[in-house]
Amino acid sequence: MKKGFTLIELLIVIAVISILIGISLPRFKGMQDEGNIAKAKGELRTLQTAVESYYIHNSNTYPATTAAALQTALAAAVPSIITYVPTDPFSGTGADYVYVMGGTNSKFYIIYSVGPAGNGSAVITSDAVVETNGSSCIYASNIGQDLQP
């Protein structure tokens, strides 16, 4: 008598392994999103600190209102603040975090990530309130409602 597995036994093992993989893959995706959310929050805190440092050291003015201008201003600041602006982990294209100014005399700013859904955005209303579009928007602002997922 030959020893080995029958075809049915092999199919059952493959089916069980497939079920286990099917259960675990969505969980791994959720863990990856949680990691990227934590990364985005940390980077946004760093950028917020850099923008505030820039404000203190540059005659109480904030950097210009585009991501490229933010990169240039913070990298060239004296004293040195940061060497580069990190990219948004949710952009999918390696795009920068979005930096927007608003409010009276442009004294408020918001830096945001598009979030896990990839469609988040934020604006500052005329009465200095942050309004987000998309439930997954992660942002930092000098208005006081910061780092909200």
Secondary structure, 3 states (H helix, E strand, C coil): CCCCCCHHHHHHHHHHHHHHHHHHHHHHHHHHHHHHHHHHHHHHHHHHHHHHHHHHHCCCCCCCCCHHHHHHHHHHCCCCCCCCCCECCCCCCCCECEEEEECHHHCEEEEEECCCCCCCEEEECCCCCEEEECCCCEEEECCCCCCEC
